[in-house]
Amino acid sequence: MAASCRVKLNDLKMDSSSHGFPVTILEQIAAQLGCSPADQKLALHLDEEDELKHLRECFHIPKVKDLPPTDSTLVNENESCIYFAGNSLGLQPKKVKAYLDEELDMWARRGVHGHFSGKHPWALGDECIVELMADIVGARKEEVALMNGLTVNLHLQMLSFFSPTPSRYKILLEAKAFPSDHYAVESQLQLHGLDVEKCMLMIQPRKGEETLRIEDILDIIEKEGDSVAVILLSGVQYYTGQLFDIPRITKAGQEKGCYVGFDLAHAAGNIELHLHDWGVDFACWCSYKYLNSGAGGLAGAYIHEKHSQTIKPAFFFVLCFRLIGWWGHEFKTRFLMENKLQLSPGINGFRLSNPPILLVCALHASLECDMREPNALRVAPVPLYNSFHDVHRFIEILGSAITSAKQAANNAATS
């Protein structure tokens, strides 16, 4: 493309007061290119100017032929698919296999010693990458932890931040919150013996509208804030894609004495975040959507440093109520997203988050091995990978060690 035709987005001033400014920018660029905003020429130009275009090569993009059956007369099966499902599961980074192989090799060669040796000692495995995550959500390293699943983290945080009093006992959230948030809030209220209908304050869009107006959110905070203990909203609403004004909502809620937290499942890795600077009290997120860690990947949690000495993990004896997450909902209706709990019977009703598939694979490989009863040895050999020769060698080594220890003790006593 000729230099005179090259148009950079930064060359155009974006008027943040205009609600439709992305459309305006596209129209301006298209006009300079001499084409329609709907013309493929504009899309190709934007790709060429995109500073992030090289990152596409870092991911495996599924081929059409590998997807569920389609009419081959309508598609080119050898093409890469158009993958717009990152809101559900991000694509696999090409480095994943190499990183997994490194740790599998470490496990195979060093066994338990992998906990404290190697490039990424397992005992510090999460801490080795926490700074990378902190940068993504705009937090300080000491404010972020990588652990559990999103719903587990949300429950842990709510147990500490939601301490209802006779005058401040409500939780504010959007009406069509992600089911896991909805269920978590319900069960937290029930845990404290509160009436869900009275204490679960849900913000509805105006009639005929799909998204929540910021003025309506701020208005309900102003009117109801004195009775609200916790405000829990999404960073990006999972159903509508609405980006909430996190700093304004945080400021308004805290001015009314509320703790303000966010579920960033659809925001982390998707939008620019500055949790520390915005003063957000707490947040949690999964990592398998826009952070591409694989189904059920390790989740993230954040608590602002201002709470480091006052907010502690809660001690709570759960006598009558379960803490519920969406994976405890019966599978046949789980994905209807109706927020009407149909709890799975038995132990399956206790599940909170989707299983981490990479960890499932390791367990799968182990469980598929042929089983035999363990030998009655007090040194606990594992039948799947120990041999009788291992036992023999162990006894010899143990016996030698005991003899040496006794000799050392005798020498010390007589010296």
DAMO-V667812 format. One record per backbone hydrogen bond with DSSP energy under -0.5 kcal/mol. NH is the residue of the N-H (numbers start at 1). CO is the residue of the C=O. If there is no record, write none. Layout:
nh=NH co=CO
nh=NH co=CO
This chain:
nh=5 co=2
nh=6 co=3
nh=7 co=5
nh=11 co=8
nh=12 co=9
nh=15 co=13
nh=16 co=14
nh=18 co=15
nh=19 co=17
nh=21 co=18
nh=23 co=20
nh=24 co=20
nh=25 co=21
nh=26 co=22
nh=27 co=23
nh=28 co=24
nh=29 co=25
nh=30 co=26
nh=31 co=27
nh=32 co=28
nh=33 co=29
nh=34 co=30
nh=35 co=30
nh=39 co=36
nh=42 co=39
nh=43 co=39
nh=44 co=40
nh=45 co=41
nh=46 co=42
nh=47 co=43
nh=48 co=44
nh=49 co=45
nh=50 co=46
nh=53 co=50
nh=55 co=52
nh=56 co=53
nh=57 co=54
nh=58 co=55
nh=59 co=56
nh=60 co=92
nh=61 co=59
nh=62 co=60
nh=64 co=79
nh=65 co=77
nh=66 co=63
nh=67 co=64
nh=72 co=70
nh=74 co=71
nh=75 co=71
nh=77 co=75
nh=79 co=76
nh=81 co=62
nh=83 co=81
nh=84 co=82
nh=88 co=85
nh=89 co=85
nh=90 co=288
nh=92 co=60
nh=93 co=292
nh=94 co=58
nh=96 co=93
nh=98 co=94
nh=99 co=95
nh=100 co=96
nh=101 co=97
nh=102 co=98
nh=103 co=99
nh=104 co=100
nh=105 co=101
nh=106 co=102
nh=107 co=103
nh=108 co=104
nh=109 co=105
nh=110 co=106
nh=111 co=106
nh=111 co=107
nh=113 co=110
nh=114 co=111
nh=115 co=112
nh=116 co=113
nh=117 co=113
nh=121 co=118
nh=122 co=114
nh=123 co=115
nh=124 co=121
nh=125 co=122
nh=128 co=124
nh=129 co=126
nh=130 co=126
nh=133 co=129
nh=134 co=130
nh=135 co=131
nh=136 co=132
nh=137 co=133
nh=138 co=134
nh=138 co=135
nh=139 co=134
nh=143 co=140
nh=144 co=141
nh=145 co=301
nh=147 co=145
nh=147 co=299
nh=153 co=149
nh=154 co=150
nh=155 co=151
nh=156 co=152
nh=157 co=153
nh=158 co=154
nh=159 co=155
nh=160 co=156
nh=160 co=157
nh=161 co=157
nh=162 co=158
nh=163 co=161
nh=165 co=168
nh=169 co=227
nh=170 co=227
nh=171 co=199
nh=172 co=230
nh=173 co=201
nh=175 co=203
nh=177 co=174
nh=181 co=178
nh=182 co=178
nh=183 co=179
nh=184 co=180
nh=185 co=181
nh=186 co=182
nh=187 co=183
nh=188 co=184
nh=189 co=185
nh=190 co=186
nh=191 co=187
nh=192 co=188
nh=193 co=190
nh=194 co=189
nh=196 co=194
nh=199 co=195
nh=200 co=196
nh=201 co=171
nh=201 co=199
nh=202 co=200
nh=203 co=173
nh=204 co=202
nh=209 co=206
nh=216 co=213
nh=217 co=213
nh=218 co=214
nh=219 co=215
nh=220 co=216
nh=221 co=217
nh=222 co=218
nh=223 co=219
nh=224 co=220
nh=225 co=221
nh=227 co=224
nh=228 co=225
nh=229 co=170
nh=229 co=227
nh=230 co=170
nh=231 co=259
nh=232 co=172
nh=232 co=230
nh=233 co=261
nh=235 co=263
nh=237 co=242
nh=241 co=237
nh=244 co=235
nh=244 co=242
nh=246 co=244
nh=249 co=245
nh=250 co=246
nh=251 co=247
nh=252 co=248
nh=253 co=249
nh=254 co=250
nh=255 co=251
nh=256 co=252
nh=256 co=253
nh=257 co=254
nh=258 co=253
nh=259 co=229
nh=261 co=231
nh=262 co=282
nh=263 co=233
nh=264 co=262
nh=264 co=284
nh=267 co=264
nh=268 co=264
nh=270 co=267
nh=271 co=267
nh=273 co=136
nh=275 co=137
nh=276 co=138
nh=277 co=138
nh=278 co=274
nh=279 co=275
nh=279 co=276
nh=280 co=275
nh=281 co=260
nh=282 co=260
nh=283 co=302
nh=284 co=262
nh=285 co=300
nh=292 co=289
nh=293 co=287
nh=297 co=294
nh=299 co=148
nh=300 co=285
nh=301 co=145
nh=302 co=283
nh=303 co=143
nh=304 co=281
nh=307 co=304
nh=308 co=305
nh=310 co=307
nh=311 co=307
nh=312 co=310
nh=316 co=314
nh=318 co=316
nh=319 co=317
nh=324 co=322
nh=325 co=351
nh=327 co=352
nh=328 co=325
nh=329 co=326
nh=330 co=342
nh=333 co=330
nh=334 co=330
nh=334 co=331
nh=335 co=331
nh=336 co=333
nh=337 co=334
nh=341 co=339
nh=344 co=328
nh=348 co=345
nh=349 co=346
nh=350 co=347
nh=351 co=348
nh=357 co=295
nh=357 co=355
nh=359 co=356
nh=360 co=356
nh=361 co=357
nh=362 co=358
nh=363 co=359
nh=364 co=360
nh=365 co=361
nh=366 co=362
nh=367 co=363
nh=368 co=364
nh=369 co=366
nh=377 co=375
nh=380 co=377
nh=383 co=381
nh=385 co=382
nh=386 co=382
nh=391 co=387
nh=392 co=388
nh=393 co=389
nh=394 co=390
nh=395 co=391
nh=396 co=392
nh=397 co=393
nh=398 co=394
nh=399 co=395
nh=400 co=396
nh=401 co=397
nh=402 co=398
nh=403 co=399
nh=404 co=400
nh=405 co=401
nh=406 co=402
nh=407 co=403
nh=408 co=404
nh=409 co=405
nh=410 co=406
nh=411 co=407
nh=412 co=408
nh=413 co=409
nh=414 co=410
nh=415 co=411
